[in-house]
Amino acid sequence: MVRRRKAAATIAAAAALSLAFAGCSTGSDSAEGGEQTLTLASAVDINSFAPADSRDAHYVQYYQPVYDTLIQIAPDGEYVADLATEWEWNDDQTTLSLTLRDDVVFTDGSDFDADAVKANIEATREGTGTSSVAFAAISDIVVNSATSVDLVFTQPDPGIIRQLALPGGAMASPDSIDAGTLADAPVGTGPYVLDEAETTKTVQYTFVRNDDYWNAEAYPYDRIVIKPITDATARFNAVRSGEVDGATGDAINAEQAEGAGLTVTTSPGPGFQGLFLFDRDGTMVPALADERVRQALNYAIDREAILDTLYDGSGTITNQVFNPKSEPYDESLEGAYEYDPDRAQELLAEAGYADGFSMTIPEPVYANLSPLLTEQLGAVGITVDWAQVPQAQTNDEYLSGKYAAVWYQLQSSDPWQGINFWGASDAPWNPLGNTDPEIQAAVDLIRTTSGDAQVEAYRALDTLFVEKAWFVPAYFPDAVYFSTAGVDVDAQALQIVPSIANYAPAS
C-alpha cells in the first residue's frame, strides 16, 4: 500500500497569522518609519551559513531567516508544507516523491526548482553538517520536472522527513553552492536576507526583509537581529535589560525572571542528558564490558539530586533514551534503575569489582556537575579522574575515541535520527563502534517496518538499551525561554529554541 502524506497548505495559516498581527504593537525597538525589529540572543555562534555545514538545536535560528526548508515543522510538531507541497513514499519505502512550489525564487534572482533540490541535497550529503549522515542513504536524486523530484534510498530511512525540515534540508542558491560562498554570504529563498553591512561576526547578525518573499504575511518583523551570547547569566541580563527580546533561559533563574516581568516559557526538552558509555567492549576500562557494571552505574546515579542542582528540578527523570513525547517512549521502563547505591555495590561485587575501579571522564560542560558525580560514583567504589577539555574542542575531544565515557546531552526528539546519532554501531556518538547482535537486529527491524509495527520495534530496542544498560540516561531538561513583554513567543515542540516564525509583536 502506498503511504501518502499530503501536507497542509501554509497560505491559509499565513492569512490567519496576518489577521492576528493586525493592530499589534511593536515588539522590539522600532526603526524609523515604524519598522519592527526582533532582537534575539543565541547561546551559540555560527561558523558557517552553508546548509551543508549546518547543525540543528540552537543553530536553527541562524538559518531560518535566510532559508526555507523543503518541509516545515509546526509549533505542535506536525510536518507541514514549505517548499514542498506534497510528499509520498512508494510501497517499499525506498523512494520519496516531492512536489515543489512553482512560484519561488532565490534572492539572487534564480528559480527554485527540482534541479536546485538535487544540487542542495548532493552538497549536504557531502558536507560536514549533522544532516550529512542522514542523507548518506540517498543513492539517487531523480529530477522528473521543475516541480517534481524523487529521492531514492538504498534502504528505508524512517527519519528523513524530519531531516528535510531541519537546516540540512534548507535550500540555497545552486550558484552560491558552486561558488563556495555560502559560509559567509547565504543566499536562499527565505523571508529575510543577511545584511552584511550591519553584521559583525561574533557580535551580531542582522537580517532584513526579503521584499519578494512568497509568504511574507507569516513573518511580521522587518528586521531580525541575532546576538551570540554564550554565557547564560549574560543572556538573562540581556533580556532583563531589554537589550534583546528573547533568549534561552536557565531554570535556576526562572523565578527571578518572572519577578523582573519577563515571560518564562517552559516546554519538554528535545534531548536527554546522562553518561554515554563509549567503551562497552572494555578496551580502556575492562569493567565496562560487564553488563552488571553498566547496570551498577545506572543505580549509582541520583538523577533527582542532579536535576535539582543543575536545573532546579525543571525536567523529566528518565531511565531511557527516547523522548517522553515520542511514540517509542515506554512508560513501563521508568523506575528500572531507582537510585540504589547498595544495589550498585552488589552488582559490582558480582562482576568481580568489589573494590571498585577507576575511569577517566572529561570534565562536564555543565557547572556544578562533577562534584556530584564524584561523590555519587565514589560512594559505590568508582573513582572518576576528570580530564580537562577546552570547551571549544568539546565535540572533537569527546568523539576522538580517547575516553571510555562522557557526560553530555544529545537530542532524541526524532527516534530514528537519535539511533543514527548515538545508538547504531556506526553512529558518530558511538566512536568505538560498540555493537550487540540483539540491538543490531532491533535496529534493522525498525528500518523495515512502519506504523504500529515500527513503534513496537522501537520499544523492543528501547527495552534492550535499558536491560543491557547501553547508556546511563538521567533526565530530559526542560527547554526554558525568557522573553520581554513586547513579544509573544510560541514554544516549538521538541526544539531547544522557538522557530523564527513563532515570534510576533505582543498584542
Sequence and secondary structure as in RCSB ss.txt:
>XXXX:A:sequence
MVRRRKAAATIAAAAALSLAFAGCSTGSDSAEGGEQTLTLASAVDINSFAPADSRDAHYVQYYQPVYDTLIQIAP
DGEYVADLATEWEWNDDQTTLSLTLRDDVVFTDGSDFDADAVKANIEATREGTGTSSVAFAAISDIVVNSATSVD
LVFTQPDPGIIRQLALPGGAMASPDSIDAGTLADAPVGTGPYVLDEAETTKTVQYTFVRNDDYWNAEAYPYDRIV
IKPITDATARFNAVRSGEVDGATGDAINAEQAEGAGLTVTTSPGPGFQGLFLFDRDGTMVPALADERVRQALNYA
IDREAILDTLYDGSGTITNQVFNPKSEPYDESLEGAYEYDPDRAQELLAEAGYADGFSMTIPEPVYANLSPLLTE
QLGAVGITVDWAQVPQAQTNDEYLSGKYAAVWYQLQSSDPWQGINFWGASDAPWNPLGNTDPEIQAAVDLIRTTS
GDAQVEAYRALDTLFVEKAWFVPAYFPDAVYFSTAGVDVDAQALQIVPSIANYAPAS
>XXXX:A:secstr
   EEE   HHHHHHHHHHHHTT   SS EEGGGEEEEEEEESS  S   GGG   GGGHHHHTTT  BSEEE T
TS EEESSEEEEEE TTS EEEEEE SS B TTS B  HHHHHHHHHHHHTSSSTHHHHHTTEEEEEEEETTEEE
EEESS  TTHHHHHHSGGGB B HHHHHHT TTTS  BSSSEEE GGG BTTTBEEEEE TT TTGGG   SEEE
EEE   HHHHHHHHHHTSSSEEE  GGGHHHHHHTT EEEEE  SEEEEEEE  TT SSSGGGGSHHHHHHHHHH
  HHHHHHHHHTT EEE SSSS TTSTT  GGGTTTT   HHHHHHHHHHTT TT EEEEEE  SSTTHHHHHHH
HHHTTTEEEEEE   GGGHHHHHTTT  SEEEEEEE SSHHHHIIIIISTT TT TT    HHHHHHHHHHHT  
HHHHHHHHHHHHHHHHHTT  EEEEEE EEEEE TTEEE   TT SS  GGGEEE  
